[in-house]
Amino acid sequence: MRFRGLDLNLLAVFEGLMQTHSVSETARQMHLSQPAMSAALSRLRDYFGDPLLVSHGKRMYPTAFAESLSPLVRECLGGIETLLATSASFDPRSSQRLFKVIASDYVVAAVIAPLLTRLVVEAPAITVQLMSPGEQSTPLIAAGKADLMISPREFLSQDHPSELLFEEQHVVAGWSGNDLLATPLDEKRFLAAGHVAIAIGTLSNAAFADRQLTLMGKHRRIEVSASSFTTVPWLLVGTQRLAIMHERLALAAAQMFPIVYQPLPFPFPVMEELVQFHQTRAADEGLRWLRSQLRAAAIHKFYG
């Protein structure tokens, strides 16, 4: 399809080249031959009157014009995706749509897994691709390569809409044989105990619980630092360690592990989990449906 003399397929080629800075890698990702990709780059250069990518050593680098063009092309492709996604009504009973969702293993275990069990019947042909959060999460939403990101507010972008998915309390959890949890904990015993903590991503960022403890001036003794929320029960069983856990995750873990939990021995802020999506997909019926299903799953899991 052409628009003002431009083959619109070349916009996807341009976006791929700007992501990889490599003709051969973009060709591989788009399932094209390298000569076909080289020819597509040549057509782009002719149309825009600019080299777009220039070779230096063994690498290719975008020109200043290509850099300025990139966000416009990305926005255009996002608009096309929105048009295609919303051009027909969404019917979960027959849709074969792929949803790409960025969510922590805590959200997966506590909310998404129970939802997917139900959707086997209610939306049997959809596919959900789960992606771990990290430094590239926001760029993936911005580039339209992920549909939803579920996260506390501080990790979300200011450039795209978000909405509250659910609120989460935190509890103190441990092995059912842990003597510390035989009676209600006080703050002194809580802080003196050995703890399991979570460090997120390659930069080992502190999770919500530890950031809040630091702001409150409370310091616990960390014996084990893990990168996954769902590994915590394994690190508690058979030990005297404690962990601050999301209440929904503690509830789910207690159904599979000899884990018990109780309220924290001091007031603790409620955590908000929000869901973010690209601004061009705000009217996407499929994403509206999925967000409503996630909200219902969060309520059902906690109260039902």
C-alpha positions as CSV (number, residue, x, y, z in Angstrom):
1,M,0.0,0.0,0.0
2,R,1.3,3.4,-0.9
3,F,0.6,6.8,0.6
4,R,1.9,9.9,-1.2
5,G,4.4,7.6,-3.0
6,L,5.7,5.8,0.1
7,D,5.3,2.1,0.5
8,L,3.9,1.9,4.1
9,N,5.6,-1.4,4.7
10,L,8.9,0.6,4.6
11,L,7.9,2.3,7.9
12,A,8.1,-1.0,9.7
13,V,11.5,-1.6,8.0
14,F,12.6,1.8,9.2
15,E,11.5,1.1,12.8
16,G,13.3,-2.2,12.8
17,L,16.5,-0.6,11.5
18,M,16.4,2.1,14.1
19,Q,16.0,-0.6,16.8
20,T,18.9,-2.8,15.7
21,H,21.2,-0.5,13.6
22,S,21.8,-3.6,11.6
23,V,20.6,-4.6,8.1
24,S,21.2,-8.3,8.7
25,E,19.6,-8.4,12.2
26,T,16.5,-6.5,11.0
27,A,16.2,-8.9,8.0
28,R,16.4,-11.8,10.4
29,Q,13.7,-10.4,12.7
30,M,11.4,-9.5,9.8
31,H,12.0,-12.9,8.1
32,L,13.4,-11.2,5.0
33,S,16.6,-11.9,3.0
34,Q,19.5,-9.5,3.5
35,P,19.4,-8.3,-0.1
36,A,15.7,-7.5,0.3
37,M,16.4,-5.5,3.5
38,S,19.3,-3.7,1.8
39,A,16.9,-2.8,-1.1
40,A,14.3,-1.5,1.4
41,L,16.9,0.7,3.0
42,S,17.9,2.0,-0.4
43,R,14.2,2.9,-1.1
44,L,13.9,4.7,2.2
45,R,17.0,6.7,1.5
46,D,15.7,7.7,-1.9
47,Y,12.3,8.7,-0.6
48,F,13.6,10.8,2.3
49,G,16.7,12.1,0.5
50,D,18.9,11.1,3.5
51,P,21.4,8.2,4.2
52,L,19.4,7.4,7.4
53,L,22.0,4.9,8.6
54,V,25.7,5.3,7.9
55,S,28.5,2.7,8.4
56,H,31.4,3.4,10.7
57,G,33.7,0.5,11.4
58,K,31.6,-2.6,11.9
59,R,28.5,-0.7,13.0
60,M,25.8,1.5,11.5
61,Y,24.7,4.7,13.1
62,P,21.5,6.8,12.5
63,T,21.8,10.2,11.0
64,A,20.4,13.3,12.9
65,F,17.5,13.3,10.4
66,A,16.7,9.6,11.1
67,E,16.8,10.3,14.8
68,S,14.2,13.1,14.4
69,L,12.1,10.9,12.1
70,S,12.1,7.9,14.5
71,P,9.4,9.1,17.1
72,L,7.1,10.2,14.3
73,V,7.3,6.8,12.6
74,R,6.8,5.0,15.9
75,E,3.7,7.1,16.6
76,C,2.4,6.4,13.1
77,L,2.9,2.7,13.5
78,G,1.2,2.8,16.9
79,G,-1.8,4.6,15.3
80,I,-2.0,1.9,12.6
81,E,-1.9,-0.8,15.2
82,T,-4.7,0.9,17.1
83,L,-6.8,1.2,14.0
84,L,-6.4,-2.5,13.3
85,A,-7.1,-3.5,16.8
86,T,-10.3,-1.4,17.1
87,S,-11.7,-1.7,13.6
88,A,-13.9,-4.6,14.7
89,S,-15.6,-5.3,18.0
90,F,-13.6,-7.6,20.4
91,D,-15.2,-10.9,21.3
92,P,-13.2,-12.8,23.9
93,R,-15.0,-16.1,23.0
94,S,-13.6,-16.1,19.5
95,S,-10.6,-13.7,19.5
96,Q,-7.2,-15.2,18.7
97,R,-5.4,-12.1,19.9
98,L,-2.0,-12.0,21.5
99,F,-1.7,-9.8,24.6
100,K,1.8,-8.8,25.8
101,V,1.8,-8.0,29.5
102,I,4.8,-6.7,31.6
103,A,4.3,-7.8,35.2
104,S,6.3,-9.0,38.2
105,D,6.2,-12.6,39.3
106,Y,4.2,-11.4,42.3
107,V,1.4,-10.0,40.1
108,V,1.6,-13.1,37.9
109,A,1.2,-15.5,40.9
110,A,-1.4,-13.5,42.8
111,V,-3.6,-12.1,40.0
112,I,-2.7,-13.2,36.5
113,A,-2.4,-17.0,37.0
114,P,-5.9,-17.3,38.6
115,L,-7.3,-15.2,35.8
116,L,-5.7,-17.3,33.1
117,T,-7.3,-20.4,34.7
118,R,-10.7,-18.9,34.2
119,L,-10.0,-17.6,30.7
120,V,-9.3,-21.1,29.4
121,V,-13.1,-21.4,29.2
122,E,-14.1,-17.7,28.7
123,A,-11.5,-16.8,26.1
124,P,-10.0,-20.1,24.8
125,A,-8.2,-18.8,21.8
126,I,-6.3,-15.8,23.2
127,T,-2.6,-15.9,24.0
128,V,-0.9,-14.0,26.8
129,Q,2.8,-13.4,26.6
130,L,4.2,-12.5,30.1
131,M,7.3,-10.2,30.2
132,S,9.4,-9.5,33.3
133,P,9.8,-5.9,34.3
134,G,13.1,-4.2,33.9
135,E,14.9,-1.1,32.5
136,Q,13.4,-1.7,29.1
137,S,9.7,-1.9,30.3
138,T,8.8,1.8,29.6
139,P,10.5,1.8,26.1
140,L,8.6,-1.4,25.2
141,I,5.3,0.3,26.1
142,A,6.4,3.5,24.2
143,A,7.3,1.4,21.1
144,G,4.0,-0.6,21.1
145,K,5.9,-3.8,21.8
146,A,4.0,-4.5,25.0
147,D,0.3,-3.9,25.5
148,L,0.1,-3.4,29.3
149,M,2.6,-2.8,32.1
150,I,1.4,-3.5,35.7
151,S,3.6,-1.7,38.3
152,P,3.7,0.6,41.2
153,R,3.4,4.3,40.2
154,E,7.0,5.2,40.5
155,F,8.1,2.9,37.7
156,L,5.5,4.2,35.2
157,S,6.0,6.7,32.4
158,Q,4.5,10.2,32.6
159,D,3.9,10.1,28.8
160,H,1.2,7.4,28.7
161,P,-2.1,6.9,30.6
162,S,-2.4,4.6,33.6
163,E,-5.2,3.6,36.0
164,L,-5.4,1.9,39.4
165,L,-5.7,-1.8,39.2
166,F,-5.8,-2.7,42.9
167,E,-4.4,-1.7,46.3
168,E,-2.1,-4.1,48.2
169,Q,-1.4,-4.4,51.9
170,H,1.9,-5.9,53.2
171,V,2.3,-8.6,55.9
172,V,5.1,-10.3,57.7
173,A,5.4,-14.0,56.7
174,G,7.5,-17.0,57.7
175,W,7.6,-20.7,58.1
176,S,4.8,-22.2,60.1
177,G,7.4,-23.6,62.4
178,N,8.9,-20.2,63.1
179,D,8.6,-19.5,66.8
180,L,8.6,-15.8,66.2
181,L,5.2,-16.1,64.5
182,A,3.6,-18.2,67.2
183,T,2.4,-15.0,68.8
184,P,1.9,-11.4,67.4
185,L,5.3,-9.8,66.7
186,D,6.4,-6.6,68.2
187,E,8.6,-4.1,66.3
188,K,11.8,-4.9,68.2
189,R,11.6,-8.7,67.5
190,F,10.7,-8.0,63.9
191,L,13.7,-5.8,63.2
192,A,16.1,-8.1,65.1
193,A,15.1,-11.2,63.1
194,G,16.9,-12.3,60.0
195,H,15.0,-11.3,56.8
196,V,14.6,-12.2,53.2
197,A,14.5,-9.1,51.0
198,I,13.9,-8.5,47.3
199,A,16.2,-6.6,44.9
200,I,14.6,-5.9,41.5
201,G,16.3,-5.9,38.1
202,T,19.9,-5.8,37.0
203,L,20.4,-2.6,39.0
204,S,19.2,-4.4,42.2
205,N,16.6,-1.7,43.0
206,A,15.0,-2.0,46.4
207,A,11.4,-3.2,46.3
208,F,8.5,-1.1,47.6
209,A,8.7,-2.6,51.2
210,D,12.4,-1.7,51.7
211,R,12.0,1.7,50.2
212,Q,9.2,2.4,52.6
213,L,11.1,1.1,55.6
214,T,14.0,3.4,54.7
215,L,11.7,6.4,54.6
216,M,10.3,5.4,58.0
217,G,13.8,5.1,59.5
218,K,13.5,1.4,60.2
219,H,16.3,-1.0,59.3
220,R,16.0,-4.8,59.4
221,R,18.7,-7.4,59.2
222,I,18.9,-8.9,55.7
223,E,20.2,-12.5,55.6
224,V,19.1,-13.3,52.0
225,S,18.5,-11.0,49.0
226,A,16.5,-12.5,46.2
227,S,15.5,-11.2,42.7
228,S,12.1,-12.9,42.6
229,F,9.1,-12.5,44.9
230,T,7.9,-16.0,44.3
231,T,11.2,-17.6,45.5
232,V,10.6,-16.1,49.0
233,P,8.6,-19.1,50.4
234,W,11.4,-21.5,49.5
235,L,13.8,-19.3,51.5
236,L,11.5,-19.2,54.5
237,V,10.5,-22.8,55.0
238,G,12.6,-24.6,57.7
239,T,14.2,-21.3,58.9
240,Q,13.6,-18.6,61.5
241,R,13.7,-15.9,58.8
242,L,10.9,-13.4,58.2
243,A,9.8,-11.6,55.0
244,I,7.6,-8.7,54.2
245,M,5.2,-10.1,51.6
246,H,2.3,-8.7,49.5
247,E,-0.8,-10.0,51.2
248,R,-2.2,-11.5,48.0
249,L,1.1,-13.3,47.4
250,A,1.2,-14.5,51.0
251,L,-2.4,-15.8,50.7
252,A,-1.4,-17.7,47.5
253,A,1.8,-19.0,49.0
254,A,0.1,-20.3,52.1
255,Q,-2.0,-22.6,49.9
256,M,1.1,-24.3,48.6
257,F,3.7,-23.9,51.3
258,P,3.8,-24.3,55.2
259,I,3.7,-20.5,55.4
260,V,1.9,-18.3,57.9
261,Y,1.6,-14.6,58.0
262,Q,0.3,-11.8,60.3
263,P,0.0,-8.0,60.2
264,L,3.1,-5.9,60.4
265,P,3.8,-4.7,63.9
266,F,3.6,-1.0,62.8
267,P,1.5,1.1,60.4
268,F,2.6,0.6,56.8
269,P,1.6,2.4,53.6
270,V,-0.8,0.8,51.2
271,M,0.8,0.0,47.8
272,E,-1.0,0.9,44.6
273,E,-0.6,-1.4,41.6
274,L,-1.4,0.5,38.4
275,V,-1.8,-0.7,34.8
276,Q,-0.3,1.5,32.0
277,F,-0.8,1.3,28.2
278,H,0.2,3.4,25.2
279,Q,-1.9,6.5,24.8
280,T,-2.9,5.5,21.2
281,R,-4.5,2.3,22.7
282,A,-6.8,4.0,25.2
283,A,-9.9,3.1,23.1
284,D,-8.7,-0.5,22.3
285,E,-11.7,-2.7,23.1
286,G,-9.5,-5.8,23.7
287,L,-7.3,-4.0,26.2
288,R,-10.3,-2.5,28.0
289,W,-11.6,-6.0,28.3
290,L,-8.3,-7.4,29.6
291,R,-8.0,-4.5,32.2
292,S,-11.5,-5.2,33.5
293,Q,-10.7,-8.9,33.8
294,L,-7.5,-8.1,35.8
295,R,-9.4,-5.9,38.2
296,A,-12.0,-8.6,38.7
297,A,-9.3,-11.2,39.3
298,A,-7.6,-9.0,41.9
299,I,-10.8,-8.6,43.8
300,H,-11.9,-12.2,43.5
301,K,-8.5,-13.6,44.6
302,F,-8.4,-11.4,47.7
303,Y,-12.0,-11.6,48.8
304,G,-13.4,-14.7,47.1
